[in-house]
């Protein structure tokens, strides 16, 4: 379906007359051609039309892409296959990405190949494809303007980078991320990215940087959709950082009890997998820091 046809569908569903949408934007003949999908319009006029329909560009994008987009399909496929240790599916994803790359020459398909091969190495406990990490690193470190794609790619490949490299990439991307945090689509993704970076730094015993990313996350908490979840995770990591720093003022059991309460809350809410992850992470922390 063409852009103009989607606009017509939205306008009709909202019961907004044509003259209220296109006044001082398009002529009657131009409107007829546009809504039939026979012509396009300028970006400025298109944004004026969306404004008249009381719809954001982001919302339009969701409506326009009624079917699941290719990036989301790839991401869901390799994540599900990785956690189920399904090497056959991961290999099929590599082959599919290779085919899409040959047809389109779009570099994102090379990224999917690289990431999935690294995930396969992780499952097999090998380093056959370790050079693939350079493809992802080169792209991320040279990318000055980030969007949803870059956030997801970085988050899903964090485990393959050093903490130093993560710091470099985040510092370059931060200015863009601060602008994106007020956009509906990006809020949770940026928060989840920071949670993953925070976790990696704690496990790597970089407590100073962990504190930095915890502060970054706290600055984001009022802008996320799942505010209660993010605030709960912020409390969880705050308690862990305090225990690591020995800032529990001699009352370790109080903080330990609060962490257990958070884990129990996730169980009560039916988020058993998250409860298991938090409990496992806390166990690792106590082992690493001899707590």
C-alpha positions, 0 to 999 in steps of 0.5 A: 500500500502506498503512503497516500493510501495509508493516509486516506485510510487513517483520515477515513478512520478518524472521520476527518474531512479532506479539506481539514487535512489538506488545506493550504497543503495540497490542491484537490487534484493533488489530493486525489492522486496522492490518496490513490497512491499515484503520487508522492509529496514533499517531506514538509507537506507530509509532516503537515498532513500528519499534524492535521491527522493528530498522528506522529511520524513514529505512529504512522511508521507503525501503521504503515508497516502493518506486517512485521518488519525484516529487522524485527524478524531477524532479531526475534529469530536469532534471539529465540534460537540462541536461548534454545541453543538451536544451531540449525536455525542459527545456521539457517539465519546466517544463510538467509542473511547472506542471501539478503546481503547479496541481493541488497548490498545492505550492510545490516545483513553482514551485521546479522551474519557476524552476530549470529556466527559469534552466537554460534561460537558462544554456544559451541565454546569456540572462537572460529568466527572471532574475526567477525566481531571487527565488522560490528565494532567498526560499524558501531565506532564509526556511527555518529547518529544512532537509531533503533537499529544501532541500539538493538545491535549494540545491546545484543552484541555487548557480551563480545566487547571489552568494557573499554570499547563499550565506554568508547561507543557509548560516549560517541552515541550518548548525544543522540541517545539523549535525544531519542529517549523522549521518543516512544520507540526508543525509551525502553531500548535505551534503558535495557541497553544501560541495564546490560552495560551495568551488568557487564561492568559489575561482573568485570569488577569495574565498579566505578563505571558501573556507578556511572551507568547506574547514574545514566540509567537513573536519569532515564527512568522517568522517560521509560514506558515500563517505569515500574520495571525499570525503577525496580531494576534500578533499586536492584542494582543500587542495592548490589552496588552498595553491597559491593562498596560495603556501604550497607553500614554494617547491616548487610542483612537489610540490603540482602533482604531487599534484594530477595524481596525484589526477586520474589516480586518478579515471581509473584508477577509471573516473571519467573525467568527474570527472577531466575536471572536476578538470583543467578546474577546476585549469586555471581556477584557474591562469588566474584566479590567474596561477599 
